[in-house]
């Protein structure tokens, strides 16, 4: 049984690349979102095994979305933050967030995600 | 009492028995008295009765038990005998005794009359205020009257009589002289008069004026000298006082700093005195006019005035001649050398102090030439300061310690700036009238602080004009040197409204530039992030996929590579576009015109360009480039235009950039940060940006940028 994934990013090109990478590595991409507002309800509806969450969303930051998921039955445990920037560009925000990991967009692969979920 | 006989009576009379006693004995009446009739009492015009001692006696009259017998001689009454009425029965005896005593009665009457006369003169002697003394030829006092005794300082005549008169009446220092003079007068002792001053026996100072005359005996020999004197001590004292007073007055008159000149009632200048022909004026006057006395005396006073056109001087003198003090008159008095000095004077009626006893007019005044000069100078200085104050660009305003503006206390700049008429400013409370209400308290406190001695400091406040306009003022309040009883303060202010507006404008423009810069950076970051970076991320992910598929699925890997190539080309194009937005390389390398050509080549509508080839300063080229770029962007976004014109030319050291379109118009520079940003950018180079746009259509954006140098 393959792992299910939800991709949240406002750039269609990234969503397409990410889907290609994840599917190539055996993930089932169950949904894509371009903004942060509907993440919580989508996660409740789809209950994905992993949420690839971009930090710089147009309507809110990925950290806020992550906190909202955490407040909702601790679903933030499935969140992996992604960004085209380096984690250090956000100071210690990545460190203290309740997400289970961070992956720079350029290094995205099924292996890295699987490693973080373990 | 037993009677004596008539012969016995005659014998007794011859023996000198007083007549009354002899008559009393002859008639056996102890109470008998005799009175004599004197036809004319000394010092009166009436006759009267006296007793045998010459003292005045009551009129003889019968009384109970007493009778009176009048004795006559040759038809005139000479005596009255008061006797016991019992003798009336012996009338013959009474008549016989009276007849026997007839001669004796007449003699006794003469004696009584002499005694009465002596008593009269004694009374006169001792009651006259004059001093009387009789001295003999040796200078020995034989008699003095009461007044002489008093002046000599003695109580009893015996203290004086028998002493040399110079011991009594002459000062010891003069006695030797007097003795010699007295000796020289002998033997005639001719009548004379003299005055002597001495200190009497009681130590009192006296001055006596004496007149002396000799008294001769029947042979013409001098037997005594009578001296009559008057005590003139007080008169002399008063005379000396008057003299001293006159000396004082003369000194005061002479040395007073005021001018004084005596005029006759006719207004002519007087001489000093009946026997002193010099001018009747004091030293101050003589020195002021320097006329020789002979040219002044007798000359009308108004003659030496420069003018008395209104007759005020003449009237003042006439007023004083009638006994009233005149009003003050200001006159220029001519000096002998032709110069003149200004005096303020009054004419005062005075009594002539000389013996001539006329009413005079004293002109009394003060030299105010210097004061006038000073006043004139002060006035000039004031006019000068006023001119400075009124031409000063600063606002000036004088206030008192209560903060009230003094009358006419503001300069023209103040009136103009605050839009008040000159008459409306004086009397206003400065802080209440001219300061914005919320700042009045501060201004009042500041002025009160200065009035209390705090050091002046510059302050910025908002003032309000009469018409309600607000002005930003930089002002100070400074205490002025005290020129009258008031302490005044000068408020000096500069209208910094315009400066403040420019400052504010500059600050806002700087802030906008900084913000624009900030915003541009953010935009750039966003563009990089959203554009090229995303494409490169996707490219990176794609290349990983290619790598993983190369062995298992070469076809899919090939497709992925092809799309990665497209992605890479787009990333490159976006980077190029960005770099152009930051600063077009063509502008730096080749200048304004080629850069503008490149710019218009990418415009979505035809653009006509007219621009000079030459290179300009980097700043000017950049500003001009961005004006055109932003304007064309706006045209493309909003104007719905079909074409545009870009014209660049130089004019009077200024580069003019004009972008016009045929679009819908209605551009508003106050909206839209693009035009505002351009305006700031041009303003940094001291240039101006104007937007002409009408609702009918078309917009012209024009920048005028001064060329450096």
Interface residues (C-beta under 8 A of the other chain):
Chain A: X11 X13 X14 X16 X17 X18 X20 X21 X24 X56 X84 X85 X105 X106 X107 X108 X109
Chain B: X529 X530 X533 X534 X535 X536 X537 X538 X540 X541 X542 X544 X545 X548 X549 X567
